[in-house]
Amino acid sequence: MRGGRHGWNTLDHYIGIHDACLKNFDHFIEENTISFAVTGPESLLVRGRLACTGGVYLHVRKTLELNRRNQVRTIRYTYHAGIKLPEDRPVFRYDNAHRYEQAGHPDEHHKHVFDASGKESPDPIWIGRDGWPTLREVLEELEEWWLETGRFLQEPV
């Protein structure tokens, strides 16, 4: 079992941290459709969308492993950030859904990066098992992106 910020946590504590995180971003998040669903005797699915200021959004999908002591830890995750303009435009995506062995990544934790036009950089950035972000860190990065870049991409009305 792995300790640290992505280690085992009681389900109640995990949900408390999740809720506190979202509350800290009340000024940025306009709508929250994230839900928790039991998907098996040893797994939960956390899935939904956070609609944020200025058409910015974050799709969240996490699979949590559940043990007999009612503890959970994330085993699969995707945080897909984007902005809704006339068409949806991706901003970045963190995930561990697949490995990039051709790029020399030692594990599956990586970040996809997109330019202001929505074009993806050819090689994802390896972030590693110890570097994958929490929901709070992803929201901090997305809000910072909005303030520095995203708000200037808006089409004039």
trRosetta pair geometry for C-beta under 8 A, 3 or more apart (Angstrom, degrees):
i j d omega theta_ij theta_ji phi_ij phi_ji
1 7 6.8 79 160 -156 90 100
1 8 5.9 -17 -170 -19 126 123
2 6 6.8 -7 110 91 123 88
2 7 5.0 -142 106 -102 67 87
2 8 7.9 137 65 -17 58 77
2 73 7.4 133 61 -169 96 158
3 7 4.3 -17 -147 -71 25 161
3 8 7.9 -50 -106 27 50 79
4 7 5.0 119 50 -23 55 108
4 130 7.8 -61 167 -131 169 80
5 134 6.1 -85 159 -63 128 121
6 73 6.4 84 158 -164 65 100
6 74 5.9 -74 -156 48 96 102
6 132 7.1 48 -68 73 152 107
6 134 7.8 -153 -73 -83 84 84
7 73 6.0 -57 175 -111 24 130
8 67 7.0 -17 -130 11 124 134
8 71 4.4 29 -175 157 104 134
8 72 7.3 144 -146 71 61 22
8 73 5.1 -67 -85 -49 48 116
9 13 5.1 -119 172 87 101 115
9 14 4.7 126 102 -65 120 91
9 17 7.5 -28 165 4 158 140
9 71 6.2 151 71 -157 23 87
9 72 6.2 -36 65 63 77 71
9 73 6.8 119 13 -81 79 70
10 13 4.4 85 60 10 90 105
10 14 6.8 -153 90 -10 43 86
10 69 7.8 -86 -104 130 79 90
10 70 6.1 28 -150 111 79 91
10 71 5.6 -60 -93 -101 42 71
10 72 7.8 45 165 16 15 79
11 14 5.5 -53 -145 35 32 115
11 15 6.4 29 157 -16 66 105
11 44 7.9 115 -125 -25 115 157
11 66 7.2 19 -75 -125 119 103
11 70 5.3 -81 4 168 112 86
11 71 6.9 -149 -34 -114 70 21
11 72 5.3 80 -90 -12 74 115
12 15 6.0 -57 -149 38 29 108
12 16 6.3 32 151 -21 63 108
12 70 7.9 30 -10 141 88 120
13 16 5.4 -54 -148 36 33 116
13 17 6.4 35 154 -19 66 102
14 17 5.9 -54 -151 35 29 110
14 18 6.3 32 150 -21 64 107
14 64 7.5 96 168 -135 162 150
14 72 5.2 -36 -27 60 165 119
15 18 5.4 -51 -146 36 34 117
15 19 6.2 32 156 -17 66 106
15 36 7.2 -51 -102 -41 109 157
16 19 5.9 -55 -144 38 28 108
16 20 6.2 27 157 -17 64 109
17 20 5.8 -57 -145 39 29 110
17 21 6.2 36 154 -26 64 105
18 21 5.8 -56 -154 30 26 115
18 22 6.7 19 154 -13 62 106
18 34 7.9 -139 174 121 123 143
18 46 7.7 -131 -123 -140 149 144
18 135 6.9 49 -127 40 72 155
19 22 5.9 -57 -150 38 32 107
19 23 6.3 35 152 -23 66 107
20 23 5.5 -53 -146 35 32 115
20 24 6.6 39 153 -25 63 101
21 24 5.9 -56 -160 28 30 113
21 25 7.2 5 151 0 61 108
21 134 7.6 -135 -113 142 146 111
21 135 5.4 83 144 93 157 112
21 136 4.6 -116 -136 -72 113 92
21 139 7.1 142 167 18 101 145
22 25 6.0 -71 -156 46 37 100
22 26 7.7 77 144 -63 64 65
22 29 6.3 -38 -163 26 83 166
22 32 6.2 50 -160 -108 140 151
22 34 7.8 -147 -83 38 144 137
22 50 7.6 -150 -126 -110 103 129
23 26 5.9 -2 -165 -42 45 105
24 136 7.2 25 63 -127 142 103
25 28 4.5 -56 -175 49 90 110
25 29 4.9 73 118 -13 102 107
25 52 7.9 -49 161 -115 119 113
25 139 5.2 -76 -78 169 154 143
25 143 7.1 -145 -133 -58 110 136
26 29 6.4 -59 -115 50 24 93
28 52 5.2 -6 156 -151 82 110
28 53 5.5 -80 -150 -6 58 110
28 139 7.1 136 89 -178 146 105
28 143 5.1 -61 -119 -102 155 117
28 146 7.7 149 -146 42 113 157
29 32 5.9 33 165 -61 130 98
29 50 5.2 -61 -128 -169 110 108
29 51 7.3 98 -161 72 66 47
29 52 5.5 -52 -101 -100 46 79
29 139 7.9 -36 -55 -140 109 128
30 51 5.1 -62 67 105 97 91
30 52 6.1 144 6 -127 88 21
30 53 6.6 133 -35 -64 110 47
31 49 7.7 14 104 104 98 90
31 50 7.3 164 85 -157 56 41
31 51 4.0 16 50 44 102 114
32 48 6.9 55 175 132 62 138
32 50 5.6 -1 -108 -111 71 76
32 51 7.9 -131 -59 27 36 72
33 48 4.1 -165 100 -162 70 110
33 49 5.0 17 46 46 113 76
33 50 7.8 -154 27 -70 69 38
33 51 8.0 54 -6 -11 100 95
34 46 6.4 13 -174 179 104 86
34 47 6.9 178 -141 97 64 23
34 48 3.3 -157 -89 52 42 134
34 49 7.4 -173 -58 27 69 24
34 50 6.8 -4 -33 -58 110 85
34 60 5.7 2 -106 61 117 129
35 46 7.6 -172 90 -145 35 50
35 47 6.5 -22 57 64 75 70
35 48 5.6 114 4 -55 66 124
36 44 5.8 -7 -170 179 93 121
36 45 7.4 153 -156 80 45 49
36 46 5.6 -16 -101 -98 71 74
37 44 6.7 152 77 -162 39 70
37 45 4.9 -16 61 58 93 97
37 47 7.3 -28 16 25 111 106
38 43 7.6 119 -163 90 55 55
38 44 5.8 -45 -102 -105 48 74
39 43 4.8 -48 68 104 99 104
39 44 6.4 141 11 -128 89 19
39 45 4.8 72 -37 -22 129 106
39 63 7.5 -62 43 -133 148 93
40 43 4.5 35 49 39 101 101
41 66 7.7 -137 140 78 42 117
42 65 6.3 -6 157 -160 91 70
42 66 5.2 -164 -161 62 43 80
42 67 7.2 34 -142 -88 94 36
43 63 6.0 -16 -163 -173 115 95
43 64 6.6 146 -156 78 59 55
43 65 6.2 -34 -99 -109 73 42
43 66 6.0 -156 -70 10 18 97
44 63 7.5 153 78 -160 48 48
44 64 4.3 -11 59 58 97 110
44 66 5.8 88 -18 -47 96 120
44 72 6.4 -31 27 -122 127 137
45 61 7.5 -21 -169 -159 93 76
45 62 7.4 154 -158 81 47 50
45 63 6.0 -23 -103 -104 68 66
45 64 7.6 -161 -75 19 21 81
46 60 6.5 -45 127 132 96 110
46 61 7.3 158 88 -151 64 28
46 62 4.3 -2 56 56 109 98
46 63 7.9 -157 23 -71 76 21
46 64 6.4 63 -15 -21 106 112
47 60 6.7 -174 -134 97 32 71
47 61 4.9 24 -112 -112 87 73
47 62 7.6 -162 -66 28 59 56
48 59 7.7 -158 110 -147 29 57
48 60 5.9 -2 60 56 64 97
49 57 5.8 -8 -173 -172 104 116
49 58 7.0 156 -157 80 57 46
49 59 5.3 -26 -101 -100 82 65
49 60 7.4 175 -89 17 30 76
50 57 6.4 159 82 -157 56 61
50 58 4.5 0 51 54 106 97
50 60 6.9 49 -11 -14 100 113
50 139 7.6 -33 98 -102 164 108
51 56 7.9 131 -169 83 46 51
51 57 5.3 -23 -108 -104 53 95
52 56 4.1 -40 76 84 110 97
52 57 6.2 179 16 -86 85 36
52 58 6.9 48 -19 -5 122 94
52 142 7.1 124 25 134 169 125
52 143 7.6 -125 -175 -87 148 77
52 146 7.2 -109 123 -73 129 154
53 56 6.0 11 69 29 59 112
53 146 6.3 94 80 177 107 154
54 83 7.2 -23 120 -143 94 109
54 146 6.2 144 51 -156 136 115
54 150 6.2 124 109 133 139 111
54 151 5.7 -93 -118 -101 165 73
54 154 6.4 -94 -160 -74 106 122
55 83 5.3 70 110 -171 96 75
55 84 3.9 -122 -173 59 105 84
55 85 6.7 116 127 -67 154 45
55 154 7.5 139 24 -105 128 92
56 81 7.3 -7 -174 -170 93 93
56 82 7.5 171 -152 95 53 38
56 83 5.1 -30 -98 -102 60 82
56 84 7.9 -139 -62 13 16 75
56 91 7.7 10 -140 -26 93 151
56 142 6.3 141 169 168 131 108
56 145 8.0 144 -130 88 137 103
56 146 5.2 -55 -56 -91 157 122
56 150 5.8 35 -79 171 116 160
57 81 7.2 169 90 -149 49 51
57 82 5.6 -12 60 65 91 81
57 83 7.2 158 16 -97 74 30
57 84 6.5 52 -9 -25 118 101
58 79 6.3 -15 -169 -169 105 86
58 80 7.1 150 -158 77 52 47
58 81 5.1 -17 -103 -99 79 75
58 82 8.0 159 -85 22 38 62
58 138 6.7 121 -146 135 141 117
58 139 6.9 -81 -25 -91 167 74
58 142 5.9 -72 -69 -77 120 170
59 78 7.2 -14 108 117 97 101
59 79 7.5 159 80 -158 57 35
59 80 4.3 -6 54 59 106 103
59 81 7.9 -154 23 -69 68 30
59 82 7.7 19 -5 12 99 106
60 78 7.5 159 -154 87 32 64
60 79 6.0 1 -107 -109 70 70
60 135 6.8 19 -120 -116 138 112
61 76 7.9 -33 125 121 87 96
61 77 7.1 152 90 -155 59 43
61 78 4.6 6 57 52 101 101
61 80 8.0 18 10 2 101 103
62 74 5.1 -53 -170 -130 119 111
62 76 6.7 163 -154 90 48 60
62 77 4.5 1 -109 -107 86 82
62 78 7.6 -160 -70 29 55 55
63 74 7.2 107 74 -155 48 63
63 75 5.5 -53 96 62 97 90
63 76 4.1 28 33 48 111 103
63 77 7.6 -133 26 -63 65 51
64 72 4.3 9 172 -171 125 119
64 73 6.6 152 -154 72 78 22
64 74 5.7 -49 -99 -92 71 51
64 75 7.0 129 -132 8 22 84
65 72 6.5 152 75 -151 49 61
65 73 5.5 -14 52 59 99 78
65 74 7.9 138 10 -136 79 4
65 75 4.8 71 -30 -30 106 126
66 70 7.3 -13 -168 -135 97 37
66 71 7.4 154 -151 79 52 40
66 72 5.3 -22 -95 -94 67 84
67 70 7.5 -72 76 -1 66 14
67 71 5.0 -7 44 58 108 90
67 72 7.7 -168 9 -78 75 36
74 77 5.4 22 174 -54 130 116
76 96 6.2 -139 -135 75 55 98
76 97 6.8 68 -161 -90 105 65
77 94 7.1 -8 116 114 108 96
77 95 6.4 -156 99 -129 62 55
77 96 6.1 52 45 20 77 99
77 132 7.1 127 60 168 136 137
78 93 6.6 -9 -167 -172 87 103
78 94 7.2 168 -149 87 39 57
78 95 4.2 8 -106 -102 76 110
78 97 6.2 17 -72 -41 110 120
79 93 6.7 171 86 -151 55 53
79 94 4.6 14 47 49 103 98
79 95 7.3 -167 25 -65 57 68
79 133 7.2 -59 24 74 156 110
79 135 7.3 176 -100 -111 131 62
79 138 4.5 -84 174 -135 158 158
80 90 7.0 -62 -174 -131 93 103
80 93 4.5 1 -110 -111 70 103
80 95 7.9 12 -62 -52 83 114
81 90 7.3 97 86 -164 55 65
81 91 4.3 -57 111 62 100 114
81 92 5.2 16 49 53 114 72
81 93 6.9 -164 23 -76 67 54
81 138 7.1 -169 -52 177 121 101
81 141 7.8 -129 -35 100 165 101
81 142 4.9 -153 -130 -104 142 116
81 145 7.4 99 142 52 146 153
82 88 5.4 28 152 -177 143 96
82 89 5.9 163 -165 82 93 43
82 90 4.7 -58 -98 -108 102 41
82 91 5.4 -179 -101 -3 34 86
83 88 7.5 157 82 -154 37 56
83 89 5.3 -18 62 62 84 97
83 91 6.1 79 -15 -52 91 113
83 146 7.9 147 -91 -103 120 84
83 150 5.3 179 -84 -144 148 113
83 153 6.5 87 109 82 156 139
84 88 5.5 -30 -104 -98 66 69
84 89 7.8 171 -93 19 18 74
85 88 7.6 150 30 -99 66 17
85 89 5.6 19 13 -6 112 119
85 153 6.4 -85 -81 139 132 106
85 154 7.3 -164 -114 -120 94 40
85 155 6.1 113 -163 -22 97 106
86 155 6.5 56 -35 -31 95 153
89 114 7.4 179 165 132 79 143
89 117 7.5 -126 -146 161 126 25
89 118 4.0 -111 -149 -79 87 115
89 153 7.6 -113 63 159 154 150
90 93 6.6 -35 -166 -33 124 106
90 112 7.6 -20 152 114 139 117
90 114 4.6 125 99 -21 94 162
90 118 5.6 101 38 -147 71 82
90 120 7.2 6 79 -75 136 91
91 114 6.0 -136 -146 55 12 113
91 142 7.0 101 95 -124 150 84
91 145 5.9 104 -177 143 137 157
91 150 7.2 -22 -103 -82 136 116
92 111 6.1 -6 -176 -177 111 102
92 112 6.4 161 -161 84 56 63
92 113 5.6 -9 -112 -109 93 54
92 114 6.4 -150 -74 17 47 86
92 141 7.4 -55 55 132 147 129
92 142 8.0 -140 44 -87 107 81
92 145 7.6 -161 0 -70 116 161
93 111 7.0 160 83 -157 44 56
93 112 4.3 5 54 48 95 111
94 109 7.9 3 -173 -167 92 77
94 110 7.5 -177 -145 97 57 37
94 111 5.1 -25 -96 -102 73 80
94 112 7.9 -153 -69 21 28 71
94 127 7.1 -18 -136 16 104 156
94 132 6.4 134 175 -149 125 87
94 133 6.0 -108 -98 34 175 103
94 138 6.5 -117 18 -100 134 118
95 98 7.8 28 115 22 115 70
95 110 7.0 -18 64 64 64 74
95 112 7.6 6 19 -5 102 104
96 107 7.8 -18 -139 142 108 95
96 108 4.4 90 -164 111 77 104
96 109 4.9 -20 -93 -87 103 62
96 110 7.5 129 -94 17 54 67
96 132 6.7 -33 -49 -96 117 153
97 108 7.2 -161 53 170 22 124
98 108 6.2 -172 110 -146 15 111
99 105 6.2 -163 -170 86 75 116
99 107 7.0 -98 -118 174 104 29
99 108 4.3 -77 -80 -92 74 83
100 103 4.1 -5 145 32 116 114
100 104 7.8 -16 116 41 89 36
100 105 4.3 70 67 10 89 131
100 108 7.9 124 3 -129 67 51
100 110 6.0 57 2 -58 126 162
100 123 7.5 116 180 -158 149 77
100 124 5.7 -168 -47 51 156 113
100 126 7.1 -134 59 -77 122 94
101 104 7.4 48 -174 -76 38 20
101 105 6.7 -92 -80 51 30 79
103 123 5.2 139 -118 -151 134 108
103 124 6.9 -179 33 52 169 76
103 126 7.1 -179 115 -46 118 108
104 126 7.8 -83 93 -36 73 148
105 108 7.3 96 127 -95 129 25
105 110 6.1 -43 -124 -71 156 121
105 124 7.8 -8 -59 85 145 104
105 126 4.3 179 -117 -98 98 123
106 126 7.4 83 24 -167 71 145
106 128 7.3 20 62 -111 103 89
107 126 7.9 115 55 -158 67 108
107 128 6.2 84 47 -136 116 53
107 129 5.3 7 80 -43 166 95
109 126 7.2 79 88 -165 70 65
109 127 5.1 -90 135 72 99 87
109 128 5.4 -14 74 105 124 6
109 129 5.6 165 -3 -72 142 39
109 131 6.6 147 127 65 134 85
109 132 4.6 -105 -152 -60 129 113
110 124 4.2 62 158 137 130 128
110 125 6.2 155 -164 77 80 44
110 126 5.3 -47 -103 -105 90 44
110 127 5.9 157 -114 10 28 86
111 124 6.1 164 74 -171 37 90
111 125 4.6 -17 59 59 97 100
111 127 5.5 74 -20 -37 101 122
112 120 6.0 -30 -179 -144 107 114
112 121 7.4 174 -169 48 59 88
112 124 5.0 -50 -84 -108 61 101
113 120 7.2 122 80 -154 44 63
113 121 4.5 14 74 10 95 129
113 124 7.5 144 3 -129 77 53
113 125 6.4 50 -22 -10 117 113
114 118 5.5 -10 175 -151 130 34
114 119 6.4 150 -157 72 79 30
114 120 5.2 -44 -96 -92 81 55
114 121 7.0 -135 -84 -10 29 77
115 118 7.3 -48 69 18 65 17
115 119 5.1 -4 37 56 106 88
115 121 7.3 114 -37 -58 84 80
116 149 6.6 -133 -100 -177 104 120
116 153 6.4 -165 -165 -93 100 122
121 124 7.5 130 86 -85 100 35
121 125 8.0 29 87 -35 142 89
127 131 3.9 -140 167 103 81 119
127 132 5.6 111 108 -78 125 57
127 133 7.7 -54 170 -22 155 79
128 131 4.4 73 60 15 88 109
128 132 7.4 -141 86 -32 44 75
129 132 6.9 -37 -152 -4 25 106
133 137 3.7 -129 -162 87 111 127
133 138 5.1 138 110 -52 133 79
133 141 7.3 -51 -132 -8 171 133
134 137 4.9 99 50 6 72 100
134 138 7.2 -136 95 -3 39 87
135 138 5.7 -55 -148 37 34 112
135 139 6.3 32 155 -17 67 106
136 139 5.9 -58 -149 39 29 109
136 140 6.3 32 152 -21 65 106
137 140 5.5 -50 -146 34 33 114
137 141 6.4 33 154 -18 65 104
138 141 5.8 -55 -150 37 31 110
138 142 6.2 29 153 -18 65 108
139 142 5.6 -53 -141 39 32 111
139 143 6.1 32 159 -18 66 106
140 143 6.0 -56 -146 38 26 108
140 144 6.3 27 154 -18 62 109
141 144 5.7 -57 -148 38 29 112
141 145 6.3 33 152 -21 65 105
142 145 5.5 -50 -147 34 33 113
142 146 6.4 38 151 -23 64 102
143 146 5.5 -48 -150 31 34 116
143 147 6.5 30 154 -16 65 104
144 147 5.9 -56 -149 38 32 108
144 148 6.1 12 160 -4 67 115
145 148 6.2 -69 -140 49 26 99
145 149 5.5 -40 -176 42 68 111
145 150 5.6 67 129 -24 81 111
146 149 7.4 -74 -109 59 10 67
146 150 4.1 -47 -123 51 51 132
146 151 5.9 70 169 -37 69 88
147 150 7.7 24 -2 42 24 93
147 151 6.6 15 -121 -2 26 125
149 152 6.3 -83 -169 37 34 105
149 153 6.8 29 150 -27 73 109
150 153 5.6 -56 -155 23 41 115
150 154 7.9 61 153 -41 63 83
151 154 6.3 -20 -170 -13 44 114
